[in-house]
Amino acid sequence: MPSQPSRAERRRHSRGGSAPPPHRDPMMPIYIGVAALILIVIAIFGGMRLQQSLALKAAYATPSPGPNASAKPILLTDGGAIGAPSFKPANTSAGGTGKPVDGIGCEAMEGQSLHIHAHVALFDHGRQIQVPRLVGFTASPALPGGGCLYWIHTHDTSGIIHIEAPEVQAPGGGHYTLGMLFDIWGEPLGPKGVAGFIGPVTAYVNGAKFDGDLRTIPLLSHQQITLEVGTPVVPPPNYAFPPAD
């Protein structure tokens, strides 16, 4: 009587041959996990780059004048002066003295990641007041040349605000704002007064009336911000930035 095949022989026969079962690499789950982690990291960095790109595009978007802006634009010039002088140059004692303000540093030179210009026009009871030169510049013996400048600053009394920052977004995210400028300057900004001028404040952004928190107004490329204290409230000017700006 022929002998019955063993269980091992039957298993080999069912597999169609005598080859041993395929060897499974015990490291395979680790390989898969590492590959998945790499894909997640790539996706995170890609999302961050996209977010930064969108933020940069938004910061450089040139706005259109609103319906209340004066029809003929006033030409701005670097080194120019607009309004009546009222302030001494540089920051007040409550403003930037070299230490970070709202997370914004004071550096030996301008940042390179974001370089845009906005404009601030200030009126007191219908009379235009100069925004002082050298807001955001301060003496600091620890730095080369004895001074530093904040990422948000002015060079002259034209009202042009320079935002030259090493980061596209402000500390904590979002845009750099008017509140940050005033904190560096060291002057108050609120609905009942601006920079020592007292009275109800009417604000315009690109010629359109702004009824929100003045501190949150973003400083975007060619953004035109008009702050009017008291009455009369004059039509917000419409400015043309210098070609190089």
C-alpha positions as CSV (number, residue, x, y, z in Angstrom):
1,M,0.0,0.0,0.0
2,P,1.6,3.3,-1.0
3,S,2.4,5.6,1.8
4,Q,0.4,8.8,2.3
5,P,2.2,12.1,1.6
6,S,3.1,14.0,4.7
7,R,1.5,17.3,5.7
8,A,4.6,19.2,4.6
9,E,4.6,17.5,1.3
10,R,0.9,18.3,0.8
11,R,1.6,22.0,1.6
12,R,4.5,22.1,-1.0
13,H,2.2,20.5,-3.5
14,S,-0.6,23.1,-2.9
15,R,2.0,25.9,-3.5
16,G,2.8,24.3,-6.9
17,G,6.4,23.2,-6.1
18,S,9.0,22.6,-3.5
19,A,10.1,26.3,-3.1
20,P,10.0,27.5,0.4
21,P,7.5,30.3,1.3
22,P,8.7,33.8,0.4
23,H,10.7,35.5,3.1
24,R,9.1,38.7,4.5
25,D,11.4,41.4,5.5
26,P,10.7,42.3,9.2
27,M,11.9,45.9,8.5
28,M,9.2,46.5,5.9
29,P,6.7,48.2,8.3
30,I,9.5,50.5,9.4
31,Y,10.4,51.4,5.8
32,I,6.7,52.2,5.1
33,G,6.5,54.3,8.2
34,V,9.6,56.3,7.3
35,A,8.4,56.9,3.8
36,A,5.0,58.1,5.1
37,L,6.8,60.4,7.5
38,I,8.9,61.9,4.7
39,L,5.8,62.5,2.6
40,I,4.1,64.3,5.6
41,V,7.2,66.5,6.1
42,I,7.2,67.4,2.4
43,A,3.5,68.2,2.5
44,I,4.0,70.5,5.6
45,F,6.9,72.4,4.0
46,G,5.0,72.7,0.8
47,G,2.0,74.1,2.7
48,M,4.3,76.6,4.5
49,R,5.9,77.7,1.2
50,L,2.4,78.2,-0.3
51,Q,1.2,80.2,2.7
52,Q,4.3,82.4,2.6
53,S,3.9,82.9,-1.2
54,L,0.2,84.0,-0.7
55,A,1.2,86.3,2.2
56,L,3.9,87.9,0.0
57,K,1.4,88.3,-2.9
58,A,-1.1,89.9,-0.6
59,A,1.5,92.3,0.8
60,Y,2.5,93.5,-2.6
61,A,-1.0,93.8,-4.0
62,T,-1.5,97.5,-5.0
63,P,-4.9,98.7,-3.9
64,S,-7.2,100.9,-5.8
65,P,-8.3,104.3,-4.4
66,G,-11.7,104.3,-2.8
67,P,-14.7,106.5,-3.8
68,N,-13.9,109.3,-1.3
69,A,-10.3,109.9,-2.5
70,S,-9.5,113.1,-4.3
71,A,-9.6,112.7,-8.1
72,K,-6.1,114.0,-8.9
73,P,-3.3,112.1,-7.2
74,I,-0.7,114.0,-5.2
75,L,2.8,113.0,-6.2
76,L,5.0,111.7,-3.4
77,T,8.7,112.2,-3.5
78,D,11.4,110.5,-1.5
79,G,12.9,113.1,0.8
80,G,9.8,115.3,0.5
81,A,7.7,116.9,3.2
82,I,3.9,116.9,3.5
83,G,2.0,118.8,6.2
84,A,2.9,121.2,8.9
85,P,5.9,120.2,11.2
86,S,4.8,119.3,14.7
87,F,7.0,116.5,16.0
88,K,10.7,116.2,16.7
89,P,12.4,113.5,14.6
90,A,12.9,110.0,16.0
91,N,10.8,108.0,18.5
92,T,9.4,109.2,21.8
93,S,10.6,107.8,25.1
94,A,7.6,105.4,25.0
95,G,8.6,104.0,21.6
96,G,11.4,101.8,20.3
97,T,14.7,102.2,22.1
98,G,16.5,99.3,20.5
99,K,14.7,96.4,22.1
100,P,12.0,94.5,20.1
101,V,8.6,96.2,19.9
102,D,5.6,93.9,19.2
103,G,8.2,91.3,18.3
104,I,9.7,93.6,15.7
105,G,13.5,93.8,16.0
106,C,15.8,96.8,15.6
107,E,18.6,95.8,13.3
108,A,21.8,97.2,11.9
109,M,20.4,97.2,8.4
110,E,17.1,96.7,6.5
111,G,15.5,93.2,6.1
112,Q,15.4,91.7,2.7
113,S,12.4,89.3,2.6
114,L,9.8,92.0,2.5
115,H,10.3,95.5,1.1
116,I,7.1,97.6,0.6
117,H,5.9,101.1,1.2
118,A,2.6,102.4,2.6
119,H,1.6,106.0,3.3
120,V,0.0,107.7,6.4
121,A,-1.6,111.1,6.2
122,L,-2.5,112.8,9.5
123,F,-4.9,115.7,9.9
124,D,-5.8,117.7,13.0
125,H,-9.1,119.6,12.6
126,G,-8.6,119.8,8.9
127,R,-4.9,120.8,9.0
128,Q,-2.4,118.2,7.7
129,I,0.4,117.3,10.1
130,Q,3.8,115.9,9.1
131,V,4.6,112.3,10.0
132,P,8.1,112.8,11.4
133,R,11.3,111.5,9.8
134,L,13.4,108.8,11.3
135,V,10.6,107.1,13.2
136,G,12.0,103.6,13.9
137,F,15.6,104.8,14.0
138,T,17.3,104.7,17.4
139,A,20.8,105.1,18.9
140,S,22.3,101.8,20.2
141,P,26.0,101.9,21.2
142,A,26.1,98.1,20.9
143,L,25.6,98.2,17.2
144,P,28.0,99.2,14.4
145,G,27.6,102.9,13.7
146,G,25.9,103.4,17.1
147,G,22.3,102.9,15.9
148,C,19.7,100.5,14.6
149,L,16.4,100.7,12.7
150,Y,13.2,98.8,13.1
151,W,11.6,96.8,10.3
152,I,8.9,99.6,10.1
153,H,10.3,103.1,9.8
154,T,10.3,106.5,8.0
155,H,13.1,108.2,6.2
156,D,11.6,111.6,5.7
157,T,8.4,113.7,6.4
158,S,6.6,112.6,3.2
159,G,4.4,110.2,5.2
160,I,5.9,107.2,3.3
161,I,6.2,104.2,5.6
162,H,9.0,101.7,4.9
163,I,8.4,98.1,5.8
164,E,11.7,96.3,5.2
165,A,11.6,93.1,7.1
166,P,13.5,89.8,7.3
167,E,10.1,88.0,7.6
168,V,7.2,88.2,5.2
169,Q,4.7,88.0,7.9
170,A,4.6,89.9,11.2
171,P,5.6,88.1,14.4
172,G,2.6,85.9,15.3
173,G,1.5,85.8,11.7
174,G,-0.5,88.1,9.5
175,H,0.4,91.6,8.1
176,Y,2.4,94.3,9.7
177,T,-0.1,96.9,11.0
178,L,-0.6,100.5,11.8
179,G,-0.6,99.7,15.5
180,M,3.0,98.4,15.2
181,L,4.1,101.6,13.5
182,F,2.6,103.7,16.4
183,D,4.1,101.4,19.0
184,I,7.6,101.9,17.5
185,W,7.0,105.6,17.2
186,G,5.7,105.7,20.8
187,E,2.6,107.7,20.1
188,P,-1.0,106.8,21.0
189,L,-3.5,105.6,18.4
190,G,-7.2,105.2,19.2
191,P,-10.7,106.3,18.3
192,K,-10.5,109.5,20.5
193,G,-7.0,110.7,19.5
194,V,-3.9,110.2,17.4
195,A,-0.3,111.1,18.4
196,G,-1.4,113.6,21.0
197,F,-4.1,115.3,18.9
198,I,-7.4,114.9,20.7
199,G,-10.8,114.4,19.2
200,P,-12.9,111.8,17.4
201,V,-10.9,110.0,14.7
202,T,-12.2,109.4,11.2
203,A,-10.1,106.9,9.3
204,Y,-9.9,106.1,5.6
205,V,-8.0,103.3,3.9
206,N,-7.4,103.9,0.2
207,G,-10.1,106.5,0.3
208,A,-12.8,104.2,1.8
209,K,-14.0,104.9,5.3
210,F,-12.7,102.5,7.9
211,D,-14.8,101.8,11.0
212,G,-12.7,99.0,12.7
213,D,-9.9,99.0,15.1
214,L,-7.3,101.5,13.9
215,R,-4.4,99.3,15.2
216,T,-5.4,96.5,12.9
217,I,-5.1,98.4,9.6
218,P,-2.6,96.5,7.5
219,L,0.5,98.1,6.1
220,L,0.4,96.8,2.5
221,S,2.2,97.9,-0.6
222,H,1.0,101.4,-1.6
223,Q,-1.7,101.3,1.1
224,Q,-3.0,104.8,1.8
225,I,-4.1,105.4,5.3
226,T,-5.7,108.8,6.3
227,L,-6.3,109.6,10.0
228,E,-8.4,112.7,10.7
229,V,-8.8,114.1,14.2
230,G,-11.8,116.3,14.9
231,T,-13.6,118.4,12.3
232,P,-13.7,119.5,9.6
233,V,-13.2,116.1,8.0
234,V,-11.5,116.8,4.7
235,P,-11.6,114.4,1.7
236,P,-8.8,111.9,2.0
237,P,-6.0,112.7,-0.4
238,N,-5.1,110.3,-3.2
239,Y,-1.3,109.9,-3.5
240,A,0.9,108.6,-6.3
241,F,4.0,106.8,-5.0
242,P,7.5,107.5,-6.5
243,P,8.2,105.2,-9.5
244,A,11.0,103.4,-7.6
245,D,8.7,102.7,-4.7
